[in-house]
Amino acid sequence: MKNTRRFGFTIVELLVVISIIVLLVGLLTSGLSGAIATGKRTKEMNRLKQIMLAWSMYSGQYEDRLLPGFLESGVQQGAQGSSAWQVRYKNKKGTELDPRLCQTYPWRLAPYLDFNTEPILGYREDSQDNLDYSLYQDPTIPITLPTTLSTCTSLEGSGAALQPAFGYNAYYVGGWWETGTTVPTLKFGNDGYTQVGSTGVARGRLIARTQSGIPNPSGLIVFAASIFLNQSPTPYSKLDQYLPGAAWVTPHRLGPDEIWGFGGVTLEGIDVALNGQTHSNVSEMISSFLSPSPIIQSGDIGKLLVYKDQSIPFNRYGKSVSVGRADGSVNSSSMTELNDLRLWIPCAETLNFSHAP
């Protein structure tokens, strides 16, 4: 009798086996990618917790006063002959730092972090083992830094000063101090604003100066993952996680100026909310709620729009931005949620709060 037993696999069987292997590899890769992303986000949150603790320690040492947001060089060493603050800062080696490096917060907060590199520069691929030697990295996306900072990019310590992982809400927490004619002046310090239902223009309270004076510590953003971007005619999308950070961070509006916008609200959702009103009304609603000008186009939904050269929130890992709040808590927020100015400005009581001189 002829033996009809066959050996090996048919082409169909081989294709089935290969398909199963490819599917399993895909599932495994997806799982590993998710685990890696989760691990990076966890590390980012841990770094931010250390930053928040150091920020609170600073206030504890200085009788409740908040860490200043930004100090122009003249503010530190004397403005136009005035005594100003006459402050000096040193690195871990005990060497006095160039005042330009201390305009931003990291070197002024570094002693409360025991000069640990990880909380400030832990996101970077390079293995900086010491803040003293950290150097500025030219970003792959060209940017134009403010003149007051562009002169210190070659100094040792410039990496920590200009490209930390987290930006400080410097305009509204601690304040942005500029060199005045005789004494340092606080940007927005005398701006006026109105609240819903109020009469007349109120002044003051725009900027938190003491920790105990913050009216909503569980909501107010103090630090957030950040990046400096230039105004772009096209929306930004798919930013690389290793792009350099920025030392401060801004809400979508600074006073009357639009800084950034994000098409995080779907047109379909707005249509439902408006109960069948026209498309022009939809655009107007998006314009007034998220970004008064320019109007967000339907093609920009889900993309980052930058209207001014500035430091803005950055969702470095995943779809949400890591933020630290005034009560010391650390969590994450979507870019759409960050359009709420009540999260940025201590006295804001409405979503579309604004102020002007």
C-alpha positions in Angstrom: 0.0 0.0 0.0 1.3 3.4 -0.9 2.3 5.6 2.0 0.3 8.9 1.7 1.8 10.5 4.8 3.2 14.0 4.1 5.9 15.9 5.9 6.2 19.7 6.5 3.7 22.4 6.0 1.7 23.6 3.1 2.0 27.2 1.9 -1.3 28.0 3.4 -0.3 26.6 6.8 3.0 28.6 6.7 1.1 31.8 5.9 -1.3 31.2 8.8 1.6 30.6 11.2 3.4 33.7 10.0 0.3 35.8 10.4 -0.2 34.6 13.9 3.5 35.4 14.8 3.2 38.9 13.2 0.0 39.5 15.2 1.6 38.4 18.5 4.7 40.5 17.8 2.5 43.5 17.1 0.6 43.0 20.4 3.8 42.6 22.3 5.3 45.7 20.7 2.2 47.7 21.4 2.3 46.5 25.1 6.0 47.3 25.5 5.5 50.8 23.9 2.7 51.5 26.3 4.7 50.3 29.3 7.7 52.4 28.2 5.5 55.5 27.7 3.9 55.0 31.2 7.3 54.6 32.7 8.5 57.9 31.2 5.4 59.7 32.3 5.9 58.3 35.9 9.5 59.6 35.9 8.4 62.9 34.7 5.8 63.2 37.4 8.5 62.2 40.0 10.8 64.9 38.7 8.0 67.5 38.9 7.2 66.5 42.5 10.8 67.3 43.5 10.5 70.7 41.8 7.3 71.4 43.6 8.8 70.5 46.9 11.8 72.7 46.3 9.5 75.6 45.3 7.6 75.3 48.6 10.8 75.1 50.6 11.9 78.4 49.0 8.8 80.1 50.3 9.2 78.5 53.7 12.7 80.0 54.0 11.7 83.5 52.7 8.7 84.2 55.0 6.0 82.9 52.5 7.3 84.9 49.6 7.2 83.1 46.3 10.2 82.4 44.0 10.3 85.3 41.5 9.4 84.1 38.0 12.0 86.0 36.0 14.7 88.5 36.9 16.4 90.6 34.3 20.1 90.9 34.8 19.8 94.6 35.8 17.3 93.7 38.5 19.8 91.4 40.2 22.8 93.7 40.2 21.3 97.1 40.2 19.0 99.0 37.8 20.4 102.2 36.4 22.4 102.9 39.5 19.8 101.8 42.0 20.6 99.2 44.6 17.8 96.9 43.3 18.0 93.5 44.9 21.8 93.0 44.9 21.5 89.2 44.9 24.2 86.7 44.0 23.9 83.1 43.2 26.5 80.3 43.2 26.8 76.8 41.6 27.6 73.6 43.4 31.3 74.3 43.2 30.7 77.6 45.0 31.6 79.7 42.0 29.5 82.8 41.5 27.2 82.4 38.5 26.9 84.9 35.7 23.7 86.9 36.4 22.3 86.0 33.0 22.0 82.4 34.0 19.9 83.3 37.0 17.3 85.3 35.2 15.2 82.1 35.0 14.3 80.0 38.0 16.5 76.8 37.9 19.7 78.1 39.3 17.8 80.0 42.0 15.9 76.8 43.0 18.9 74.5 42.6 20.1 74.7 46.2 16.7 73.4 47.4 17.3 70.4 45.0 20.8 69.8 46.4 22.0 70.7 42.8 20.5 67.4 41.6 20.5 67.2 37.8 17.6 64.8 37.5 14.6 67.0 38.4 15.7 69.8 36.0 17.4 68.0 33.1 16.3 64.3 33.6 14.4 64.3 30.3 17.6 64.9 28.2 19.4 62.1 26.3 22.8 63.4 27.2 24.4 62.1 30.4 24.9 65.4 32.3 26.1 64.5 35.7 26.4 68.0 37.0 24.3 71.1 36.6 27.5 73.2 36.7 28.6 71.9 33.3 25.2 71.6 31.5 25.2 73.3 28.1 22.6 74.7 25.9 21.5 72.3 23.1 20.6 73.8 19.8 17.0 72.7 19.1 16.2 70.8 16.0 13.3 73.3 15.5 15.1 76.7 15.2 13.9 79.2 17.8 14.6 82.8 18.5 15.3 83.4 22.2 14.6 86.8 23.9 17.6 89.0 23.6 18.1 89.1 27.3 18.7 85.3 27.3 20.4 84.7 23.9 23.7 86.0 25.1 24.2 83.3 27.7 23.8 80.1 25.5 27.5 79.4 25.5 28.0 79.6 29.3 28.5 76.6 31.5 25.2 76.0 33.2 23.2 77.3 30.3 21.4 74.0 29.8 19.9 74.2 33.3 19.1 77.9 33.0 17.4 77.8 29.6 16.2 74.2 29.0 14.7 72.6 32.1 12.0 70.0 31.8 9.4 72.3 33.4 8.4 75.9 32.8 7.4 78.2 35.7 4.2 80.2 35.4 6.5 83.2 35.7 4.2 86.0 34.6 1.5 85.2 37.2 3.4 83.4 40.0 6.3 85.2 41.6 6.2 87.8 38.8 8.3 88.8 35.8 10.6 91.5 37.0 12.0 94.0 34.5 14.6 96.7 34.7 12.9 100.0 35.4 14.3 103.5 35.2 15.0 103.7 38.9 13.7 100.5 40.5 12.7 97.0 39.2 9.1 96.9 37.8 6.7 94.0 37.7 5.2 93.2 34.3 1.4 93.3 34.5 1.8 94.7 38.0 -0.5 97.6 37.4 -2.8 96.1 34.8 -6.5 96.5 35.2 -9.3 93.9 34.7 -13.0 93.4 35.2 -14.9 90.3 36.4 -18.4 89.2 35.4 -20.9 91.2 37.4 -18.3 93.7 38.7 -18.4 97.5 38.2 -15.3 99.5 37.4 -11.8 98.3 36.8 -9.9 96.3 39.5 -6.1 96.4 39.8 -3.7 94.2 41.7 -4.1 90.5 42.6 -3.1 89.5 39.1 0.2 88.1 40.3 0.7 85.8 43.3 3.5 87.1 45.5 3.0 85.0 48.6 2.1 81.3 49.0 -0.6 81.9 51.5 -2.1 84.6 49.3 -3.0 82.2 46.5 -6.8 82.0 46.4 -7.1 78.6 44.7 -3.9 76.5 45.4 -5.5 73.3 44.2 -6.2 74.8 40.8 -3.4 77.3 40.1 -0.6 76.0 37.9 2.9 76.7 39.1 5.0 74.5 36.8 4.2 72.6 33.6 6.2 70.6 31.1 7.2 73.3 28.5 8.9 74.1 25.2 9.9 77.3 23.4 8.4 77.6 19.9 8.4 80.3 17.3 5.3 81.6 15.6 4.5 79.2 12.8 2.3 79.7 9.7 1.4 76.0 9.9 0.2 74.1 13.0 2.7 72.1 15.0 2.1 68.4 15.3 4.0 65.3 16.5 6.7 67.1 18.4 9.6 64.9 19.5 9.7 64.1 23.2 13.4 64.9 23.3 13.0 68.6 22.2 14.6 71.0 24.7 12.4 72.3 27.5 11.8 75.9 28.5 12.3 77.8 31.8 8.8 79.4 31.9 5.4 78.6 30.5 2.5 80.8 29.5 -1.3 80.4 29.2 -2.8 80.8 25.8 -3.3 84.5 26.4 -0.9 87.0 28.0 -3.0 90.2 28.6 -4.6 91.0 25.2 -2.1 88.9 23.2 -2.9 85.5 21.9 0.1 83.1 22.4 -1.0 79.7 21.4 -4.1 77.7 20.7 -5.1 74.1 20.4 -7.9 72.6 18.3 -8.9 70.2 21.0 -12.7 70.7 20.6 -14.4 68.8 17.7 -16.7 70.7 15.4 -19.3 68.0 15.8 -19.3 68.5 19.5 -19.7 72.3 19.1 -22.5 71.7 16.6 -24.4 69.7 19.1 -23.8 72.3 21.8 -25.1 75.0 19.5 -28.2 73.0 18.6 -28.0 73.3 14.9 -26.7 76.9 14.4 -24.6 77.7 11.3 -21.0 76.8 10.7 -20.0 80.5 11.0 -21.4 80.5 14.5 -19.4 77.4 15.3 -16.2 79.1 14.2 -17.1 82.2 16.2 -17.7 80.1 19.3 -14.4 78.3 19.0 -12.8 81.7 18.4 -14.3 83.2 21.5 -13.8 80.2 23.8 -10.4 78.9 22.9 -8.6 81.6 20.8 -10.3 84.9 19.9 -7.9 85.5 16.9 -7.2 84.1 14.5 -10.3 81.9 14.1 -9.4 78.2 14.4 -10.0 76.5 11.1 -11.6 73.0 10.9 -8.3 71.6 9.5 -6.4 72.7 12.6 -8.5 70.7 15.0 -6.2 68.5 17.1 -3.1 70.6 16.2 -1.0 73.2 18.1 -1.1 76.7 16.8 1.5 79.2 17.9 0.9 82.9 17.3 3.8 84.5 19.2 7.4 83.4 19.9 7.0 82.0 23.4 7.3 79.2 25.9 4.1 77.1 26.0 2.9 73.8 27.6 4.3 70.6 26.1 2.8 67.2 26.2 6.2 65.5 26.1 4.8 62.0 26.9 1.4 61.1 25.6 -1.6 63.4 25.0 -1.6 65.3 28.3 0.7 67.9 29.9 2.3 67.3 33.3 1.5 70.1 35.7 2.3 71.0 39.3 -0.2 73.1 41.3 0.2 75.5 44.1 -1.0 73.0 46.7 2.0 70.8 45.8 -0.1 68.3 43.8 1.1 66.9 40.5 -1.2 65.6 37.8 -1.8 66.0 34.1 -4.1 68.2 31.9 -5.1 68.2 28.3 -4.2 71.1 26.1 -7.9 72.0 25.8 -8.2 72.1 29.6 -5.2 74.4 29.8 -7.2 77.1 27.8 -8.9 77.9 31.1 -7.3 81.1 32.4 -8.5 80.4 35.9 -5.8 77.8 36.1 -3.1 80.4 35.4 -4.1 83.7 36.9 -4.8 83.9 40.6 -7.7 86.3 40.4 -9.4 85.0 37.2 -12.9 83.9 37.7 -13.9 83.3 34.1 -12.6 81.2 31.2 -12.0 84.2 28.9 -10.5 86.5 31.6 -8.3 89.2 30.2 -6.4 92.2 31.5 -4.6 95.3 30.0 -2.7 98.4 31.2 
